[in-house]
Amino acid sequence: MRLPLARRGFALIEALAAFLILALVLGGLLQGVGFGARNESRGDFLLRATRQGRSQLEALGVAAPLTMGESAGRYADGLVWSLSVGPCRSSADPGGLGEIVACPVALAIRRPGDAAPGDALTLRTVKIDANRPAR
């Protein structure tokens, strides 16, 4: 009695299934790498925007009095900013040294062009205006 010959190679369906599994694994891997690259880019943006925004807010109201209104500009690295200074309020200093003038400030920083909604940072603070004379 003769034994059947052993099968050699793969059937077409088996080869297609193997390629499908390989494509799914590679697709997931590439998607993960893409998410990582986007997160790294967003982290870099937030770091630069925070550093430049804090520096700008620290210098605000030091050389000249704060003025209510809005202004905008662009940093040297291309990030776009817009600054909004709200109405200032004065109140008596608890230490008896006169009045304190405080102004709400909002600084919005974003990437140029039509960036993703997550590519924006808004810093809000209240600045004490030392250059403004008390009323």
MONOR-V352657 format. One record per residue. RES is the residue in one small letter. SS is DSSP state (H for helix, E for strand, - for the rest). NEAR is the number of other ideal C-beta (glycine too) atoms within 8 Angstrom. Layout:
res: <RES/RES>
ss: <SS/SS>
near: <NEAR/NEAR>
//
This chain:
res: <m/r/l/p/l/a/r/r/g/f/a/l/i/e/a/l/a/a/f/l/i/l/a/l/v/l/g/g/l/l/q/g/v/g/f/g/a/r/n/e/s/r/g/d/f/l/l/r/a/t/r/q/g/r/s/q/l/e/a/l/g/v/a/a/p/l/t/m/g/e/s/a/g/r/y/a/d/g/l/v/w/s/l/s/v/g/p/c/r/s/s/a/d/p/g/g/l/g/e/i/v/a/c/p/v/a/l/a/i/r/r/p/g/d/a/a/p/g/d/a/l/t/l/r/t/v/k/i/d/a/n/r/p/a/r>
ss: <-/-/-/-/-/-/-/-/-/-/-/H/H/H/H/H/H/H/H/H/H/H/H/H/H/H/H/H/H/H/H/H/H/H/H/H/H/H/H/H/H/H/H/H/H/H/H/H/H/H/H/H/H/H/H/H/H/H/H/-/-/-/-/-/-/-/-/-/E/E/E/E/E/E/-/-/-/-/-/E/E/E/E/E/E/E/E/E/E/E/E/E/-/-/-/-/-/-/E/E/E/E/E/E/E/E/E/E/E/E/-/-/-/-/-/-/-/-/-/E/E/E/E/E/E/E/E/E/-/-/-/-/-/-/->
near: <2/3/4/4/4/4/4/3/4/6/6/6/6/8/9/8/8/9/8/8/8/8/8/8/8/8/8/8/8/8/8/8/8/8/8/8/8/8/8/8/8/10/8/8/12/9/8/10/11/10/8/13/13/9/8/11/12/7/7/10/11/8/4/6/7/14/5/8/6/7/6/7/6/7/9/3/6/8/14/12/15/9/13/10/13/9/6/12/7/9/7/6/9/4/4/5/4/7/9/9/11/12/15/10/15/10/14/11/13/11/10/8/4/2/9/4/5/5/9/10/11/8/11/7/7/7/12/8/12/6/9/9/3/7/4>
//
